[in-house]
Amino acid sequence: MIEWLAARPWGLRVALAVVSGILTALGYQPYGWWPLTPLGVAGLTIAVLAARRVRGATGLGLAWGIGFLLLGIGWMKVIFVEAMVGLVLVEAVFYAVLGALIKVAARTRWWPLLAAASWTAIEFTYARFPFNGFGWMRLGFAMVASPLAWVLPLVGVAGLGFVTALVAQGAVWLAAAPSRARTLVAAATAAGIALLAGGGALVPVGTQTGSVNVGWVQGGAPGGGVYGLGEPRTITRNHVAEAGRLADKVAAGEVATPDFVVFPENTTDMDPHTDAQTGLLMRSALARLGVPILFGVILDGPGADERQTASLWWDPASGEVSRYVKRGIVPFGEWVPLRSLLLPLIPELIYVGAQSIPGDEPGAMPVTLPDGRTLTLGIMVCYDLVYDDFAYDTVRYGAQVSLVQSSNAMYQGTGQIEQQFGITRARAMELRREMLVVTTSGVSGLIEPDGSVSFTAPEHDGASGVVTLPERSGATPATWLASPLELAITVLAGLGLVASLAWGRMNRSASATGAKND
């Protein structure tokens, strides 16, 4: 197959790369055809191995990345088409580098392992660089419904991505030159992966220490696009109205009385401390429900033309008691890197508004419930989800229940919402905790520790309810192993690739010397 493809015109290799990128993206939500993800990864490897030079492999990686990202994050076009194209091209460069790395890795006998490690190294890099990274489309997030997903409690999203890439590389290696020896190695590798997944399935959920009734409110938002939250205070009024409907259900005995209620990110589009109407609306929700509310709000400051996205614990009698400030902020969505340089060149970036400033404290918030019990909330706000350590920090700092607040109003009607819900399912499996997801306009719902979904609220509409969440303690191996393991694989990939380059130079030098002697 590889030799045949190498002898064909370069356009066929490019077409294979693009189609393989598209197949890989189909493994992610909203499609969820996860078997296509390792198939698409294998397709990139086949195209790259058929390339004549590293330069050609780089171009094939770029073509793969463009196909992958155009489908995978095409939802960005509802903000600005230009923003989507720019993000696709920037992120595709990482896959261009990946194509080159796989080609270099192929010079070694252990290339499937080194190529899989190269995937991890690239994902490690683009999840952090530039501008704090864009780790949205990591391989592990596509595989949450697969049997391989059970490695998550042991080695996390990064480990699942490595395993997925290794399966794909091993399949190409075996198909390229089938032999008894290779079949035995492939079978042993598959058995090892199966044992790892089996071990992950045996990781218990956190020890239950009690339970708590948690109310949730999805107020609904006007529509998608840049102005998906509607006119000022619209989103707040929607949530206050839905809070009233929840209070009516509690009074009628349709749902249990909550110990507290969770509102989503962007419950407000103005600072309730400085905008009198917003503050009044929030206090009216508190008065109606009569229990503490975890509000997702926008705060002014800390400096001029700056803002923060925060989760505020408000008590009906005491007012704001605690806060968590969102750590994972979206470049070109919540803040503009190189703002003074780029705003004059791209005036459309003004839609971002004031610069968001990230928090620096873990999302573990100790609170006191109305009956005097203490509870530590594990809070992730929207884009926090893509950062491994932000998720791990919640349980490392003692979270007993896990909550995700999000605002997907701008992306209504796109695949972004279901992609994010899929990411949350991966986090639930990693941490082995229930996760209550509360959004402005969908998808709100409850995810179980095995990644299954107990319920979801309808997109676009208002909805509310009360769920009983177990209070849990304990942490999975992934919370302390996954990040160091990812770093170790990345470092080993670098060392292996350097060795491969050196080996290639030595071979060329030896060949040249032999030719002269002849």
N, C-alpha and C positions, 0 to 999 in steps of 0.2 A: 504493500500500500504506500509506504513512505517513498520507496524508490520510484514507483510509478508516478506519484505526485511530483517528485523532484524533476522528473523528465517532462512534465507538462508545462504549459505557459504559466507565468507568474500570476496571471489574473485568476486562475483556478485556485491557487493557494490563498489569495486575498479573499475570494468568495467563500472558501471554507472557513477562514478566520472570522469573517463577518457573521456568517450563519451560526458558527459555534458560539459567538458572543451572544447572539439572540437566543439560542437554545439555553444558555446558562441563565439568562435573565428570566426565562419562562419558569425557572424553578422557584423564583421568589413570588410572594403575593403581589397582585391579586390572583395570579395564575396558580401558583403552588404546585407545579409539575416537577417536583424535586428530582426525579430520576434524570431529567434533562440537564441538571446542573453539572454532575460529574461527566456526563456525555459531552457537554460543551467545553469543559475544561480539557478533556482528552482531545477534542477537535483542535484546540489551540496548539497543543503539544505536537500533534501530527503535522499541522501546517508548518510549525517552527522547525521541526526536525527535517522537513523536506526543503527548507530554505538553504540556499547555497552558502550564504555568509551570515554573520551576526547582524550586519546592516539590514539584510532582508528580513531576518527574524524580528528585528525591532519594528519594522514597518508592519509586519503581520500582527504583532502585539498591539500596535496602535489601531489597526483595522478591527481586531477583536474587541478592543476596549470601546470603540465608537459604537459597534453593533450592540454590545452589552449595555452600555449606558444610555443610548438613545431610547431603548425600550425600558430599561430599569428605572431611570429617573426622568423619563419624558414628562412626568407630571409637573416638572418645574415650569413648563411653558405657561401654566395658568398664572404664574407671577409675571414673568417676562420671557418671551421666546429667546431673546438675546442672553438672558441669564442662564437658561437651560443649555444653550449651545456652548457658552463659555465654560460652564461647569463640566459638561461632557468632554470638551477638548482638553481641559486641564487634567481631569482625572484619567483620561485615556493615555496620557503621557506615562503614567505609572505602569500601565499594561504594556506600553512600548518597551519600557525597561525590562519588564517581566519576560517579554519575548526574547530579548537579548540574553537574559540570565538563563533561561531554559536551554537556549542554544549552547551557551558556554557549559552548562551543567552536563549536556549530552556528550561531552568529551571524556567523561569519566565512566567507570564501570558501574558506579552506584548512582547513576544519574536520576532514576525515579525518586529516590530519597532526597537528593539535592534539589531537584526541580520542585518537589512539594515544599521543601523548606524555603525555596525562593518565593513561592506564593505567600507563605507566612511573613517573610521579610518585607514583601511589597505591601501587604495589608497592614503590618506593623507601622510602616512608614506613612502611608497615606491616611491612616487613622489619626496621625499626629501632625502632619505637615502637608501643605502650608496652612497657616492660620488656625491651628489646633486640629486640623484634619477633617476628613469627611469619611468616616468609617461605616457609612450607611449600607453599602453593598458588599459586606464581607461574606465569604462563602458560607460560614457557619449559620448565618441568618436564613439562608435558603433551605437548610436541611432540617429544620425544626420538626417536620412531620415524618422524617425518615427514621429507620431503625438506628442509624448512626447517631441520632440526636442524643441517645442515652450516654454518650461520652461527656455531655455538657456538665453534669454535676462534678465530674472528676477534673476535666481539663479545659472547660469553658468554651466560649465561642471561638477563640483563637485555636484551641486544640481541635475542635470540630472542623474548622476550616482546613487545618493541616491534614487531618485524616481524609477529608473529602478529596483534596488535591492528590494525596498519596494513592488513593483508590484509582483515580483517573490515570495517574502516571504509570502505576503498575499494570493497568489494563493495556495501555499502549505498548509498554515494554514487553509484555507477554505476547501480544498480537503481532508485534514486529518480527519476532523470531521465536516461535513456539518451540519448546524443548522440554524434556522431562525435568531437567534441573530448574528451569524457570517456572515450570508449573508447580514444583514443590515449594519454591521460594514464595510464589504468589499465594499458594494455599496456606503456608505458614503465616504470611502477613495478614491474610483474611481472618485466620483463626485468632491472631493476636488482637486485631481490631474488634472481633466479636467478643473476645474476653473482656476487652476494655469497656465496650458498651454494656456487657452484662454486669461488670463491676459498677458502672454508673447507675444501672437500674436498681442496684442493691443499696445505694446511698439513701438513707432514710430521710423523710421530711423532718423539719425541725421539731424538736420536742414540744408538744402542746402544753402550755402553762395556764391556759384560760381561754376565754373568748370575749369578743366585743361586738356589739351591734353597730354597724357603720352605715349611715345614710349616704346616698350619692345623688347628685343633681346634674343632669345634662340639659341645659336650658335651650339649646338650639341656636343656630346663627343664620343670618339672612342668606348667605350664599358664598360662592368661592371667589378666588382671585385676591388681588392685593387688598381690596376693601371688604373682605369676607365677614368682618365683624360688624359691618354696618355703620350707621351714624353713631356719633359719640353717645355712650351710655346705653345703646340698644342691647348690647350683649349682657350688661348688668341687669337691665329690666327683665330680659328673658329669664335669667336665672332666678331672680327674685320671684317672678311669677311661678316658675316651676317649683321653687321652694315652698310656696303657698300650697300648691297641689300636693306636695309631699306631706306637709303638715295636716292637710285634710285627710289623707290616707292613714296617717298615724292616729288621728282623732277617731276615725271610723273603725279602727282596729284591723284595717286591711294589711298593715305591715307592723312590725315590731317598733317599739319606741327606740330610736337610735341613741347611742351614747355620745356620738358626734356625727357631723355631716361633712362630706367632702364636696367642694365645688372645684371645677377644673381650672387649669391655667387660663389666664385672660378672662376670668370672671369679670374683671374690670378692665377697661381700656384707659382709665385715669387713676391717679393716686387717690385712694379714699381718705387719706389724711389731709390732702390739700384741695380736693374738689368736693365741695359741700354736698352736692347732689348725690355723688357716688357714695360718699360716707353715709348719707341718710338711707340710701337704698340698702346698703349692706346691714345697717343696724335694724332695718325693718325685717330683713330675713332672719336675723338673730332673734328678734323679738317673737317672730311667728313660730320658729322652730323650738326656741327655748333651750337649746343645747349649743355647745361650742361648734364652730364651723371652721374648717380648714379652707380658707379662701385662696385662690390663685389670682394675684393682683399685679398691676404695674405700679412701680414706685418711682417717684421723681428722684433724681440725684444718683450717686452722691455728689457729683459735680454739675456744672452748667452743661446743658444740652446732653445730659446723660440720664439713663434710667436703669432700673433693675426689675427682673421678673422674680417674684417672691411668692412663697406659700406662708400665709399668716394664720396662726392659731388665735381665733378671737373667741373670747368668752362673753356671753350675754351681759354679765355684770361687770367684768374687769376690763373689757376691751382687748386690744392686742396683747398677747402674753408671750408668744414665741414666733420666730420667723426662720425660714430657710430660703436662701437666695440661690436661684438656679445657677448651676456651675457650667453646664454645657450650652453655650450660646451659638447660634447659627451664623457663620460668616455670610455677609451679604443678605441675611434675613433679619438678624437682630443687631448686627453691627457691621460697619464697613471698614475692612482693613485698608490702610493707606488712604484714609478718607479725604484728607486735604488734597491729595494728588488725583484721586479717581473721580470725586464729585464733579469738578469742572469738565472732565472728559466724558463722564456718563451721567448726565443730569437725572436720568430715571432713578438712580440710586437714592434720591431724596425720599422715596417712599419708605425707606427703612426707618426714617425718623431719628430720634435721639439715639446716641450710641448706648447699647446695652453693656453693662459692666457685670462680669460674672462674680458669683460668690466664691468663697474659698473654704467653706466648712462642709463636712459630710452631711448628707441628707438623712440624718438620724435626729429626730426631734422628740425630746422627753416632754410629755404633757400630763395634765391631771384631769381625769374625767369627772363628771358631775357627782358621782358617788364616792369620790375621793381616791379611787384607784389611780395608780401611775401607769403610764404606757409610753413606749418609745415607738414613734412612727418612722417607718422607712420611706422616704419621699424621693421620687425621681420625677423631674418635670421635663416632659417631651424629649428634647434632644439629649438630655442626660443619659438616656437609654443606650446610646451608641458607645459610650465610654465605659469600658469594662470596670475600671476601678471605682467609678462613681456608683455603679450597681453594687460592687463588692463592699464598698465602704458602709453601705446602709446596715448590713448585717454584722460587719466587723465592729461597728459601733453600737450594736445592741438592739437593732430594730426588731420589733415583735410582730408588726404587721407591715405589709408592703403596699404602697399606694403609688399610682402613676397619674399625674395630672397633665393634661395636654390640651392644646388648642389647635385643631385641624381645620378650622373654619375656611381658611384660604384654599384648602385642597379638597373641598367637597366635590364628589363626583370623579375623583382620580384614584389611582392605585396607591398613592402615598399613605392613605389612612390604613389600608389593610397591611401594607408593608410594615408600618410601625407596630401594628398589633402583632404581627409575626415576630418582630424583634422582641416584643414584650413576652411572648410565649417562650422564646429562648431564654430570657432572663428568669422566668418562673422556673424552668427546668434546671438552670444553673444553680439557683439559690434554693431550690426545692421548697418554695413558698407560694402560697396563694397570692395573686396580685389583683387588686381592684383597680381598674382603669376608669378614669372619669375624664371625659372630654367635653368640649363646648357643643359639639354637633355630631359626634360619632367618630370612632366606634368606642362607646363605653361598654364595660363588661367585666366579668370575673374569670380569671385564668387559674386553673388548678396547678399544684406542684409538678404534675406530670406533663404540663403543657396543654392539656385539654381545656376546652372552653365551657364553662358552666352556663353562661348566658351572655348575650350582647344586646345592647339597646339599638333601636333603628337609627340609621344615619339621618341627618337633617332635623329630625323631630325632637321635641322636648321629651324628657323621660326622667324618672326618678324611682328610687326604691330604697330598701334597707337589706343589707346582707349581714350574716353572722360570720365574722372572720376568726379563725383560731389565732390565739397569741402564741408565737413560737420562739424558741431559743435555739442556738446552735448555728454552725456555718458549714457549708459543704467544702470538700477539698478544693474545688475550683476557686473559691474566694481567696485562697492563699497560694495556690499552685499555678493557676492559669497565666497570670501576668509574668512571673519569672520564667515559666516555661516558654512563653512566646518570645521573650527576650533571648533566652538561650538558643532557641531554634534560629532566630534571626542572626545571632552572632555566629553560630555554626554554619549557617548558610553562607555568610560572608567569607569565613575561612575556607570553606569548601570551594567556593567559586574562585577565590584567589589561587588555591592549589590547582584548580582545573586550568586556569590561565597559565600558571607557571609550567604545568605538565605539557600543555600545548606548545609553549615556546621551546621547551627542552626537546620535544619530539621533532619540531621543525628544524631546530639547530642540529640535531643528530642526523636528520635526513640530508640537510645541506652539506654536512661534513662528509657523510658517506658518498654523496654524489661527487664531491671534489676528489676524494680518494680513488673513486672508480675512474 
